[in-house]
Amino acid sequence: MDIRQLEYFLAIVDHGGFNRAASALYLSQPSLSQAVQALERDLGSSLFHRIGRRAVLTEAGTALIEPARAAVRSLETARASVAAVHELREGRLDIAAMPSQAVEPLTTMVRGFSGRYPGVSVTIRAAFTSRDVIDMVRTGAAELGLLATSGPVAEKEVTAHAVGEQRFVLVTPPDGPFPAGRAVACEELAGQRLIVGQRGTGMRAYVDGLRERGIAFAIAAETEHRVAILPLVLARVGFAVVTDSWRTMAERAGALVLDIEPKTTLQIALVSRRAEQSPAAQTFLTCALAPAEHS
């Protein structure tokens, strides 16, 4: 077994099949298949069921994913440690982020880091819930994660670093029923049509909490695609409760952004593995946490 075979195996898992993995790796499919077959012979077990053109993980294949990621990440850490001698002139950093936090504060964090270390490529991976972020960091799919929670991060396998908070705001069309410059009481959302995210997200938990308090509203649309929220609002499908990270983008698009009272916030945290981190991850944490530590 060698690390290249594990990288090929993970590429098939991540890209959903041999054809796409081969294209992403710039390999011929026969070469990729031969490498996987050699890995299977070495392990003494099939990793995929070949069903037509589909590749479905076997139980053994599923069991290999996490240790394979750990092995590949360890090699990347070793390579990055060497690159660190050259002041992070090259390398890669994978960050898992929830959609709203990928708008802010991640944009500001990446801007500060990339300005100082332009040779390090930052890959932002989508995660829809805080649990997704933690799992991606815990299993090594990403080195760092950015998430929002209503309380502390209770996870033994990651370390959480507080980086601030974001309040909930209401986004409406510019000609909506609420005047600009005035906060909206949460009770005023009764009878309105709201666009909501999927369960497990902070914005969904907030509106579900309103319903539990007896504030009745209609769900105009439920979307897993956070980028669809603002167009839906501007198309007058409904209003949306989002975090304050959306304010600048929404206002530039012509929407009205109003504070909701009473003020309710989410805690924003960067999470990292407890295991040894690459120099890029360590440096990113240092850059990202410096403003929070001095605020």
C-alpha positions in Angstrom: 0.0 0.0 0.0 1.3 3.5 -0.8 -0.2 7.0 -0.2 -0.9 7.5 -3.8 -3.3 4.5 -3.8 -5.1 6.0 -0.8 -5.4 9.4 -2.6 -6.9 7.6 -5.7 -9.3 5.8 -3.4 -10.5 9.0 -1.8 -10.8 10.7 -5.2 -13.2 8.0 -6.3 -15.2 8.5 -3.1 -15.2 12.3 -3.3 -16.0 12.5 -7.0 -18.6 9.8 -7.0 -17.0 7.3 -9.4 -14.0 6.2 -11.4 -14.7 8.4 -14.5 -14.9 11.7 -12.6 -12.0 10.7 -10.3 -9.8 9.8 -13.3 -10.6 13.2 -14.9 -9.8 15.1 -11.7 -6.5 13.2 -11.3 -5.5 13.5 -15.0 -5.3 9.7 -15.2 -6.7 7.2 -17.6 -9.5 5.2 -16.1 -7.6 1.9 -16.7 -4.6 3.2 -14.7 -6.9 4.3 -11.9 -8.7 0.9 -11.9 -5.3 -1.0 -11.7 -4.2 1.1 -8.8 -7.4 0.4 -6.9 -7.2 -3.3 -7.7 -3.6 -3.3 -6.3 -4.9 -1.7 -3.1 -7.7 -4.2 -2.8 -5.3 -7.1 -3.3 -3.0 -5.6 -0.6 -6.0 -5.2 1.8 -7.5 -8.6 0.9 -10.9 -7.0 0.4 -13.0 -5.3 -2.3 -13.5 -1.6 -1.7 -16.2 -1.0 -4.4 -19.1 -2.9 -5.9 -18.9 -2.4 -9.7 -22.5 -2.0 -10.8 -22.5 -1.1 -14.5 -20.6 2.3 -14.6 -21.3 2.9 -10.9 -18.9 2.3 -8.0 -20.7 1.7 -4.7 -18.6 1.4 -1.5 -18.5 -1.9 0.2 -18.5 -2.2 4.0 -14.7 -2.4 3.9 -14.5 0.6 1.6 -16.6 2.7 4.0 -14.3 1.6 6.9 -11.3 2.7 5.0 -12.4 6.3 4.4 -11.5 7.8 7.8 -8.1 6.2 8.2 -7.2 7.0 4.6 -8.0 10.6 5.1 -5.9 10.6 8.2 -3.0 9.0 6.4 -3.2 11.5 3.5 -3.6 14.4 5.9 -0.5 13.3 7.8 1.5 13.3 4.6 0.2 16.7 3.6 1.2 17.9 7.1 4.7 16.6 6.5 4.9 18.3 3.1 3.5 21.5 4.5 6.0 21.5 7.3 8.8 21.5 4.8 7.1 24.3 2.9 6.8 26.2 6.2 10.6 26.5 6.2 10.1 28.7 3.1 7.6 30.9 4.9 4.5 29.2 3.6 5.3 30.0 0.0 3.1 27.1 -1.2 0.6 24.7 0.2 -3.1 24.2 0.7 -5.6 24.7 3.5 -9.0 23.2 3.6 -11.7 25.0 5.7 -15.2 23.8 6.2 -17.8 26.6 6.7 -21.5 27.0 7.1 -23.0 29.2 4.4 -23.7 32.4 6.4 -20.3 32.3 8.0 -18.7 31.7 4.7 -19.9 35.2 3.8 -18.6 36.7 7.0 -16.3 36.4 8.9 -14.6 33.9 6.6 -14.2 36.5 3.8 -12.3 38.8 6.1 -10.2 36.0 7.6 -9.2 34.6 4.2 -8.4 38.1 2.9 -6.0 38.8 5.8 -4.4 35.4 5.5 -4.0 35.4 1.7 -2.7 38.9 1.7 0.3 37.7 3.8 0.6 34.2 2.3 -0.6 34.3 -1.3 1.2 31.1 -2.2 -1.2 29.0 0.1 -4.4 28.0 -1.7 -7.5 28.1 0.6 -10.2 25.6 -0.3 -13.6 26.4 1.3 -15.8 23.3 1.7 -19.5 23.6 2.1 -21.1 22.4 5.4 -24.8 23.1 6.1 -24.9 22.5 9.9 -22.5 22.9 12.8 -22.5 19.1 13.1 -21.3 18.9 9.5 -18.5 21.2 10.2 -17.3 19.4 13.3 -17.5 16.0 11.6 -15.4 17.3 8.6 -12.7 18.6 11.0 -12.8 15.6 13.2 -12.4 13.1 10.3 -9.7 15.2 8.6 -11.8 16.2 5.6 -10.9 19.7 6.5 -8.3 21.1 8.9 -10.3 24.0 10.2 -14.1 24.8 10.4 -16.2 27.9 10.9 -19.6 27.4 12.4 -22.4 29.2 14.3 -24.2 27.8 17.4 -26.6 29.0 20.0 -24.4 27.6 22.7 -20.9 26.3 23.4 -19.4 23.7 21.1 -19.4 20.4 23.1 -17.1 18.2 21.1 -14.1 16.4 22.7 -12.3 15.8 19.4 -12.0 19.4 18.3 -11.0 22.6 19.9 -13.3 25.6 19.5 -12.0 29.2 19.3 -14.6 32.0 19.8 -14.4 34.6 17.1 -17.5 36.7 17.8 -21.3 36.7 17.4 -23.9 37.5 14.8 -27.4 38.7 15.5 -30.5 37.7 13.5 -31.9 40.2 11.1 -34.9 40.4 8.8 -34.4 40.8 5.0 -37.4 42.2 3.1 -38.0 43.7 -0.4 -37.4 47.5 -0.4 -41.1 48.1 -0.5 -42.0 45.7 2.3 -44.4 46.5 5.1 -41.7 47.5 7.7 -40.1 51.0 7.5 -36.3 51.4 7.1 -34.4 52.4 10.2 -36.8 50.7 12.7 -36.3 47.4 14.4 -39.0 44.8 13.9 -40.4 43.1 17.0 -40.4 39.4 16.5 -44.2 39.4 17.2 -44.7 41.4 14.0 -43.6 38.4 12.0 -47.0 36.8 12.8 -48.9 36.3 9.6 -45.9 36.9 7.4 -44.5 34.5 4.7 -41.0 33.4 5.5 -38.2 31.7 3.5 -36.4 29.2 5.8 -33.4 27.0 5.7 -33.3 23.3 6.4 -33.4 21.8 9.9 -30.2 21.8 11.8 -29.3 25.4 10.9 -29.3 28.4 13.2 -31.8 30.4 11.1 -34.2 27.5 11.0 -33.9 27.0 14.8 -34.8 30.6 15.3 -38.0 30.6 13.2 -39.0 27.3 14.7 -38.6 28.9 18.1 -40.9 31.7 17.1 -43.6 29.1 16.2 -43.1 27.4 19.6 -43.8 30.8 21.2 -47.1 31.1 19.4 -46.0 33.4 16.6 -47.8 31.9 13.6 -46.3 32.5 10.1 -46.4 30.7 6.8 -43.4 29.0 5.2 -43.3 30.4 1.7 -40.2 28.3 0.7 -37.7 26.0 2.4 -34.2 25.9 0.7 -31.0 24.1 1.3 -29.4 26.5 -1.2 -28.6 29.6 0.9 -27.7 31.6 -2.2 -31.3 31.3 -3.3 -32.6 33.2 -0.2 -31.8 36.7 -1.4 -33.3 36.3 -4.9 -36.4 34.8 -3.4 -36.8 37.8 -1.1 -36.3 40.3 -3.9 -38.8 38.3 -6.0 -41.3 38.9 -3.2 -41.8 35.3 -2.4 -41.4 36.0 1.3 -39.1 37.5 4.0 -36.1 35.8 5.5 -34.5 35.7 8.9 -30.7 35.4 8.4 -27.6 36.4 10.3 -26.1 39.9 10.2 -23.3 38.6 7.9 -25.7 39.0 5.0 -26.4 42.7 5.6 -23.9 44.3 3.2 -24.6 41.9 0.4 -28.4 42.2 0.8 -28.3 46.0 1.0 -26.1 46.2 -2.1 -28.7 44.0 -3.9 -31.4 46.4 -3.0 -33.1 44.6 -0.1 -34.0 46.1 3.2 -32.2 44.7 6.3 -33.8 45.3 9.7 -32.8 44.3 13.2 -35.1 42.0 15.1 -36.0 42.6 18.7 -35.4 41.2 21.1 -31.8 40.8 20.0 -30.9 37.1 19.5 -27.4 36.0 18.5 -25.4 33.0 17.4 -21.9 32.4 18.7 -19.3 32.1 15.9 -16.4 29.8 16.4 -13.4 28.4 14.5 -12.8 24.8 15.3 -9.6 22.9 14.8 -8.4 19.3 15.3 -6.7 18.5 18.6 -4.0 16.6 16.6 -1.0 18.2 15.1 -1.9 20.9 12.6 -0.2 21.9 9.4 1.8 25.2 9.5 -0.9 26.8 7.3 -3.7 25.9 9.7 -1.7 27.1 12.7 -0.9 30.4 10.9 -4.5 30.9 9.7 -5.7 30.4 13.3 -3.2 33.0 14.6 -4.2 35.5 12.0 -8.0 34.9 12.5 -7.9 35.0 16.2 -5.7 38.0 16.7 -8.5 40.6 16.2 -10.8 38.6 18.5 -8.2 38.4 21.2 -7.6 42.1 21.2 -11.2 43.2 21.0 
